[in-house]
Amino acid sequence: MLIGFMGAGKSAVGRALAERLGFRLYDTDAMVEESAGRTIADVWDAEGEEGFRAREHDAVLQACAGSGRVIACGGGAVLEIRNYGILKGAGSVVYLRAPADVLRDRVGIALDRPLLREPGAFDRLLGERQPAYEAAADIIVDTDERTSDDVAADIARRVQ
């Protein structure tokens, strides 16, 4: 399970790690979009955070139901207590960490990210979430100044 803040590289590292291990990638954000037939921003606008989190929980359940898989979780998935236990029980939880300035550069303006629509939201969310990511993590891997393949190789070595 890959967790971390938006821009940490969960999807890109997830693809590289799944390929390296010969596993299937389950990206919970992509799963939510596929099941809803619309973007996360559209789900958020139509159903609110509660509706999005319910869909995300369903995606986490589906993603964790089996073996031979790499799971890239949405940035808030592990913060939901009902997801936390499922994720921890499904395998090693890897926190992809990067400094705030790197994350901010990777995310950019991010108008498609509902949680960042308010001024100052990025710093507030990052400050709230970092301790939760650290507490949930079995492994912490820094992603700044590294390629997705390099990070995936590092994770593969550490979990095998």
C-alpha positions as CSV (number, residue, x, y, z in Angstrom):
1,M,0.0,0.0,0.0
2,L,1.3,3.4,-1.0
3,I,0.2,6.3,1.0
4,G,1.2,10.0,1.1
5,F,0.2,13.5,0.3
6,M,-0.9,14.6,-3.2
7,G,2.1,14.9,-5.4
8,A,4.2,12.3,-3.5
9,G,4.2,10.0,-6.5
10,K,1.8,7.3,-5.4
11,S,0.4,6.6,-8.9
12,A,3.7,6.8,-10.8
13,V,5.6,4.8,-8.2
14,G,2.7,2.3,-8.0
15,R,2.9,1.7,-11.8
16,A,6.7,1.2,-11.6
17,L,6.4,-1.1,-8.5
18,A,3.6,-3.2,-10.0
19,E,5.6,-3.7,-13.2
20,R,8.8,-4.5,-11.2
21,L,7.0,-7.1,-9.1
22,G,4.7,-8.5,-11.8
23,F,1.7,-7.4,-9.8
24,R,-1.5,-5.6,-10.7
25,L,-1.9,-1.9,-9.8
26,Y,-5.0,-0.8,-8.0
27,D,-5.2,3.0,-7.8
28,T,-8.1,3.9,-5.5
29,D,-8.6,7.4,-7.1
30,A,-8.8,5.9,-10.6
31,M,-11.1,3.2,-9.2
32,V,-13.4,5.9,-7.8
33,E,-13.5,7.7,-11.1
34,E,-14.1,4.5,-13.1
35,S,-17.0,3.4,-10.8
36,A,-18.6,6.9,-10.8
37,G,-18.1,7.5,-14.5
38,R,-16.7,11.0,-13.7
39,T,-13.7,12.8,-12.2
40,I,-13.1,13.0,-8.5
41,A,-13.8,16.7,-8.7
42,D,-17.2,16.0,-10.3
43,V,-17.9,13.3,-7.7
44,W,-17.0,15.7,-4.9
45,D,-19.2,18.5,-6.4
46,A,-22.2,16.1,-6.9
47,E,-21.9,14.0,-3.7
48,G,-19.7,16.0,-1.3
49,E,-16.9,14.7,0.7
50,E,-19.1,12.1,2.4
51,G,-20.1,10.6,-1.0
52,F,-16.6,10.6,-2.2
53,R,-15.3,8.9,1.0
54,A,-17.9,6.2,0.7
55,R,-16.8,5.5,-2.9
56,E,-13.2,5.6,-1.8
57,H,-13.9,3.1,1.0
58,D,-15.5,0.7,-1.6
59,A,-12.4,1.1,-3.7
60,V,-10.1,0.3,-0.7
61,L,-12.2,-2.8,0.0
62,Q,-11.9,-4.0,-3.6
63,A,-8.2,-3.2,-3.9
64,C,-7.3,-5.1,-0.7
65,A,-9.3,-8.2,-1.5
66,G,-6.6,-10.4,-2.8
67,S,-2.8,-10.8,-3.2
68,G,-0.3,-9.9,-5.9
69,R,-1.3,-6.3,-6.0
70,V,0.2,-2.8,-5.5
71,I,-2.3,-0.3,-4.1
72,A,-1.9,3.4,-4.6
73,C,-4.2,5.1,-2.1
74,G,-5.8,8.5,-2.4
75,G,-4.2,11.0,-0.1
76,G,-6.9,10.8,2.5
77,A,-7.8,7.1,2.4
78,V,-5.6,6.1,5.4
79,L,-7.1,8.9,7.5
80,E,-10.5,7.1,7.5
81,I,-10.5,4.7,10.5
82,R,-12.5,2.2,8.6
83,N,-9.8,2.1,5.8
84,Y,-6.9,2.2,8.2
85,G,-7.4,-1.3,9.5
86,I,-8.2,-2.8,6.1
87,L,-5.0,-1.3,4.6
88,K,-2.8,-2.3,7.6
89,G,-4.2,-5.8,7.3
90,A,-3.5,-6.1,3.6
91,G,0.3,-5.7,3.6
92,S,3.1,-3.3,4.2
93,V,2.1,0.4,4.2
94,V,4.7,2.6,2.5
95,Y,4.6,6.3,3.1
96,L,5.9,8.2,0.1
97,R,7.3,11.4,1.6
98,A,8.6,14.6,0.0
99,P,9.2,18.1,1.3
100,A,6.3,20.6,1.1
101,D,8.0,22.7,-1.6
102,V,8.5,19.6,-3.8
103,L,4.9,18.5,-3.3
104,R,3.7,22.0,-4.1
105,D,5.7,22.1,-7.3
106,R,4.4,18.7,-8.4
107,V,0.7,19.5,-7.6
108,G,0.9,23.0,-9.2
109,I,-2.3,25.1,-9.2
110,A,-4.4,21.8,-9.0
111,L,-7.8,23.3,-9.8
112,D,-9.0,19.7,-10.2
113,R,-8.3,18.9,-6.5
114,P,-11.4,19.8,-4.5
115,L,-9.5,20.0,-1.2
116,L,-7.2,22.7,-2.5
117,R,-9.8,25.1,-3.6
118,E,-9.5,27.3,-0.4
119,P,-6.5,29.6,0.1
120,G,-4.0,28.0,2.5
121,A,-5.5,24.5,2.2
122,F,-2.3,22.9,1.0
123,D,-0.2,23.8,4.0
124,R,-3.1,23.1,6.5
125,L,-3.8,19.6,5.0
126,L,-0.2,18.7,4.8
127,G,0.3,19.6,8.4
128,E,-2.7,17.6,9.5
129,R,-1.9,14.5,7.4
130,Q,1.8,14.1,7.9
131,P,1.6,12.7,11.4
132,A,-1.2,10.2,10.3
133,Y,1.0,9.0,7.4
134,E,3.9,8.5,9.7
135,A,1.8,6.6,12.2
136,A,0.3,4.3,9.6
137,A,3.6,3.6,7.8
138,D,5.6,0.4,8.1
139,I,8.2,1.9,5.7
140,I,8.9,5.6,4.9
141,V,10.5,6.4,1.5
142,D,11.6,9.8,0.4
143,T,10.6,10.6,-3.2
144,D,12.2,14.0,-3.8
145,E,15.0,14.1,-6.4
146,R,14.3,10.4,-7.3
147,T,12.7,8.8,-10.3
148,S,9.6,6.6,-9.9
149,D,11.7,3.6,-10.9
150,D,14.3,4.3,-8.3
151,V,11.7,4.6,-5.6
152,A,10.0,1.4,-6.8
153,A,13.3,-0.5,-6.7
154,D,13.9,0.8,-3.1
155,I,10.5,-0.3,-2.0
156,A,10.8,-3.7,-3.7
157,R,14.1,-4.3,-1.8
158,R,12.6,-3.3,1.5
159,V,9.4,-5.3,1.3
160,Q,10.8,-8.6,-0.1
